[in-house]
Amino acid sequence: MPEVPKRRLGLLVLACVSATVTACGGTGSGVLAEPAPASGSSTPSAAGSPSDAGSGQATPSASSPETPTQAASPTGPPAFSSKVSKVSAGQLSHSWRPGCPVSPDGLRKVTMTYWGFDKKAHTGDLIVSSAVTDDVVAVFGQLYEWRFPIARMEPVDVYKGSDSDSIDAANTSAFNCRRATGSSNWSKHSYGKAIDLNPRENPWVEPDGSVSHDNAKPFATRPLRKPGVINPDDRVVRLFEKYGWEWGGYFNGAKDYQHFSKGGG
C-alpha cells in the first residue's frame, strides 16, 4: 500500500520537470533550448503571428529583400502630334509670288512635334504640298519615335525667304519658290515636295569636298556617326524611300545630304 503513493508522486515530479523544461524554451525532446542571441544580433521574424492568421504565409524575415519604394515616375515626353492647316498668300509673303508653280491653295502647314538636340520635345512647322501631308506626318512621326534630333523647324519665311540664312540657322524647312541650285528649272521646293532636313549636319557638298556654310564643315564627309546626321542606306533614308522620297546624298557629282524630294529631283 505505501508504494502506490510513492510511484504516483514520482510520476507527478517527472511531469512537472518536463513541463518546466518545455515552458522554459525546451525543444520538446528533453534537450534544453539554445541561449537567446546576444545583443546586436538580428531577431528572427515572428512567423505565425496573429497578422498571418489565415494567410498561409509567414511575414518576411528581416534578411529578405525589401520591396522597392515606388517613387513617382517622371513625366515622359509627350506623344507625337500633328495638325494640317491651310495657308494664305499673306503667310508666304517671302517664299511665294505669282507665277510660282503651285498656289497657296495647293500648300498646307503641318504643325508637329519633333525631338531636339536638347533631348526635349518641340513643336515646329513645315509648309508642304497638300498632296504629301500624309507622307510628312508619317515620316516625322517615326523620326520622333526614334528620337532622331532636329535642330529647328520653321517656314523659310521666318528668314525672309533666304535659303542661305535658313541653312545658317540649321533650320529644317520645305516649301520655297526658287530655282534649283545651278539650274534655271524650278526646284522641287517650289512645289512643296522637297524637305531639307538638318542642313548643318547634312550639307550640300561639292565634288571637291568643300561646303559653303562654315557651320557645316565638321559634317562634310560620309559615313559620319553623329547625332542628326544622315548616312547612305541608313534608316532615315530607307524611311523616306518607303514613301517614295529620294535622297540628295545619292546625287551624282555634288551631294545634297539634307535634301529629300518626292519622286526625286
Buried (B, 14 or more C-beta within 10 A) or exposed (E): EEEEEEEEEEEEEEEEEEEEBBEEEBEEEEEEEEEEEEEEEEEEBEEEEEEBEEEEEEBEEEEEEEEEEEEEEEEEEEEBEBEBEEBEEEBBEBBBEEEBEBEBEBBBBBBBBBBBBEEEBBEBBBBBBBBBBEBBBBBBBBBBEEEBBBBBBBBBBBBEBBBEEBBBBBBBBBBBBBEBEEEEEBBBBBBBBBBBBBBBBBBBBEEEEEBEBEBBEEBBEBEBEEEBBBBEEBEBBEBBEEBEBBBBBEBEEBBBBBBBBBEBB
